Amino acid sequence: MRSPVATPLPDAALDALIHRLAPVMPEPEILANWPVLEQILSMKAEQDAEIVAHNYQVPLITAGVADFVGDSLAMARFAATSRASTIVVCGVHFMAETVKLLCPDKRVLLPNLNARCSLADSINADYVRALRIAYPDLPVVAYVNTSAEVKAESDICCTSANAVEVARRLGVPRIIMVPDRHLAGYVARKTGIEVVNSGGECEVHAKFSGAQIAEFRRERHATVLAHPECSEDVQQRADFVGSTSAMIQYLRKRRPRQVLLLTECSMADNISIDLPDIEFLRPCNLCSYMKSITPFGVARSLQDGCNQIEIAPEIAGRARRAVRRMLDV
């Protein structure tokens, strides 16, 4: 990648980043990455761009260059209210699509178009149409972790944070929820609604097991937080089950001494920056797709304007309707 001409930032900016990342990253690693971070910050200002990052991104991105960090819904909400003309999405493909749906007039960049999602890739629009034929009277709820094509075939979207409320608001005893079977089971247990699901799962969260929780409870007496994309046996043994944003709220309020955080590894690193008094235990699981987003990829997308997200108008209109219905809940 060619090195763009960048206006050097004050030494204070680097010193502040070293101090902020001290709980999770050694100073030499920060110094080694500072030139590309400096380029990104300079290009953001020059191009009227803002960066939204998911909680699963590495601290060099979340603390180093991001203007906003949160879950997929919060990222899209921030982007929709941003005055910037360009939004760089440090997340996976469906997140960039969701931002584009809510910001059709903005330039939306994804640093790596191969940043897919195992859950989103587990279902397509044809499968949703087949479910509609098999269950013609049931509303279809699409998890936000789906492609725009799948959203377009659905009645309403949901996130892990609002899935229970979305299901309740529909006011019916039976629904279709795609694609995550574990989230569907969580909603069914919380609401008493019968949920037809498509059997998909996240390859990161599906790796956790109830046996792991039992071992850590026995040896370390750790507080266990699980994402609703984890299996039912994991959810039943956890102290708390919730979305990434709900987990962060729980930890800020409760401040447990030792935590087993059953989600993607980088989330614990990002929380440690602000809550260094909490010790996060392993295991955790890495998402290779999230890790395909790097500072160098961010810099390249800004420099070359590459990897723009575009959605066909006939799909975008219907998918946007499903997302906006979710936002109204």
N, C-alpha and C positions, 0 to 999 in steps of 0.2 A: 504494500500500500504506500502510495506517495505521502510524504509528510507535508500537510498543509502548513501555510504560514500562520502561526498562532501568536497571539499577544500573550507574553508571559504573565502568569498570575503572581500576585504577591506571595512572598515566602510564608506569610501568615496563613494562607489557604492550605498549603501543604502541612504546616505545623498543626493546624486544626484537624486535618484528616488523620494524621498520625496519632494524635491524641484520641480522636473518636474511635479509631479502629484498634487501639491498643489491646482491648480485651480479647480480640479474635485474630489478629494478624500482626506478624513481626514487622518492624520498621523497614528492613531491607526489601521486603516484598512490595511494600507501598511505594518506596522510592523507585523500584524497578518499573512500576506501572505508572508512575506520576506523569511522564511525558505524554502518554496517550490520553490520560484523564484530562490533562491540561488542554490538549487539542480538542477534546470533546466539549469541554466547558466553553472554550473560545468559539467553536463552530456553532454551538447552541445560540449564543448571543448574536452571532452574525446572521444566522438563518431564521431567527424568530422561532426557535424550536424548544419543545419541552420533552422531557423523558419521564415516562411512567414505567415503574418496575414492579414486578410481582414479589411477594414475600419470599419466594424460593430462589430469587437471584442472589448472586454472591455479593458480599459487602462492598467490594470495590465499585460495584454498580449502584447498589442501594444507597450507600453513604457517600460515594465518591462523585456521582454525576446525576443521580435521579432527582427530579423535582417532586415526585410523589411515589410512595411505596404503599402497596396494599394488596387486597385480594382482587380477583378479576373484575368484580362488579364495581368496587371502589375505583379501580383504575379507569374504567370506562366512564364513570360519573365525573371523575376529575377531568378527563380529557374533554368531555362534553361541555364543561364550563370554562375550559382554558381559552385564553385569548390568543394563544400561539397558533401560527398557521401550519406548523408541522409538529406531529406527535410521533416520537420514537417509542415503540412498545418493546420493553425488555421483558419478554414473556414468551408464550407459545402462540402458534398460528391462530387458534380460535380467539385468543384474547385480542390480537390485532384486528381480527375481523369484527369483534364486538365494538371496539373503539371506532372503527370505520363506519359501522352501522349508525352509531350515535353522533358521529362527526363526518357526515358525508362530504362536506366541503373542505375538510382539512386534508393535507397530505399526511398519510399514515405510513410509517416505515417499520419494518420488522428486520432487525439486523441479520437474521438467518432464516431463510424460508424453509429450511429443513427442521426448524424447531416445531415439531408436531406434538401430538398428545396421544398416548396409547388409548385413552378413554374416548376421545373424540373420533379416533380412527376405527373404533369398534362398531360404529353404526353409520349408515348412510340414508339418504332421503328415500330410496326405494324401500328400505326396511320399515321406515315410519309409515309410508303409504300402505304397506302390507298389513301393519298393525291396525291401521284405520279400517281396512276392509274386514279384518277378523273381529274387531271390536268397534263397530260403527257408531255406537252411542257414547263412547268414552272420550273425554277431553285428553289431549296429549300435552304433557309437560316435558319440555326439553331442558335438561341441565345445561347451564351456560357453557359447559365443557363439550360443546358440539360445534360442527361446522355451520356456516350460514345456511347451507342447503337444508340441513336438518332442522334448524330453527324455523325456516320458512314453511316447513310442513307441520309445524306445531301450533298449538293454541296460545301457549304462554311459556316463558322461560322461567328458570329459577336458579339460584345459587345454593351452595351448601348452607349459607347463612339464613336464607329465607325460604327454603324448600318446604318446611313444615307449614309456614304461614300461607304460602301460595296454594298448597294442597287444601288447606282448610277454607280458604276464600272461595274455592271453586264450588263448595257447597254440595258435593255429590258423594255417594258412598264408594265409588270405584273410579280410578283414573289409570291412565298409562303414563309412566315416567321413564324416560330414556336418558342416557344409556346405562347409568351405574346401578347395578343391582344392590349394592350395599347401602347407598343413599336411599334407594327406593324402600329397602327394608326398614331403615331408620325412620323414614316418614310414616310408614305403615304402623310401626310400633308406637310412635308419638301421637298419631291421629286416630287410629282405628279404621282408617280408610283402606280398602283393598287396593293394592297397587300392582298393576301388571308392568313387568319390566322386561328389558331386552337382554339381560344377562351380561352386560359389559362390566368391566372393572378397571381401575387404575393400576398399572403394573408396579407403581411405587408403593401405594398403600396396601395392596393385596398381599405384599410380602410379609407383613407383620402377622404375628400369631398370638393367641391367648397364652401359650406356653412361655413366650418371651416375657410377658407381663408378670406372670406368676414368679418367674425366676428373679426379676428385678425387685418385686415386692418382698420376696423372701430374703434377698441378700442386702438390699439397699433401702428399703422402705420408701421408695420414691413415689412422688405424685405422678400419676399417669394421665396424659392428655392424648386423646385420639381424634382423628378426623373421621367424619361419617362415611368417607370412602373406604375405611377399614372394615374388615369382616365383622359379623355380628358377635362372634366370640371375643374379639378384641374390644368392641364397644361395650359389651356387658361387663368386662373386667376393668374398664378405665374409670378413673375418678371423674373425668369430664369428657364429653364428646361435643365437638363443635367445629365450626369453620375456622380458617386461619385467623380471621379478625376476632372471633369469639375467644380463641385460645389466648391471643395477646391480651385481651381485656381481662380474662381470668387471671393470667399471670401478673398483670399490673396490680390487680386488686388483692390477690391472695399472697403473692410473693413466697411460694414454697421454696424450701432450701434446695431440694434435689428434684429434678423433673425428668421424666421419660416422655419425650415429645414424639409421638408416633405420626410423623409426616416427613416431608423432604428435609434433608440435612441443613440446608442453608438457612432455613427459618430459625433454627436455634442460634446460629451465628448472628443473625440480624437482631434477634431479641437480646442477645448477650451484650450488644453494644449499649443498649439503654438500661438493661437490668443485669449488671455484672455480678450481683450478689447471688443470682440463681445458677446452680450448677446443672448443666444439661448432660444427661447420661446418654450413651449410645446403647442400642443400635438406632440408626436412622437410615433412610434409604435415599440414594441420589437419583434425581431425574436427569437422564442423559440429554433429554430435549432442552430442559431449562439450562443445563450447563453448556449447551451449544451457543448460547448468547454470551459474548465476551466483550470487554471494552474495545478490542480491536475491531470487532464486527460493528459495534455502535459507531465508532469513528468512520469506518468505511461507508456505512449507510448514509451518514450525514455528508461526507465528502462527495460521494458519487450520486447521491439521491437514488440509490438502488433499492430493490426489494419493496417497492410500493405495494400496498394492499389495495386491490380493486375487487368489487363485488358486482356481478351482473345486476342491472336494475330490476329485472323481473324477480330475482331472488332477494335482493336487498330490501325491497318494499315490504314483502311478507315477513322476512326475518326481523326487520326493524319493528314491525307491529307486535310481534311476540315478545321482543325485548322491552318495548315500552309498556306493554301490559304488565310485565314483571315490575317495572319501576313504579307503576301506579299502586302496587300492593303496599 
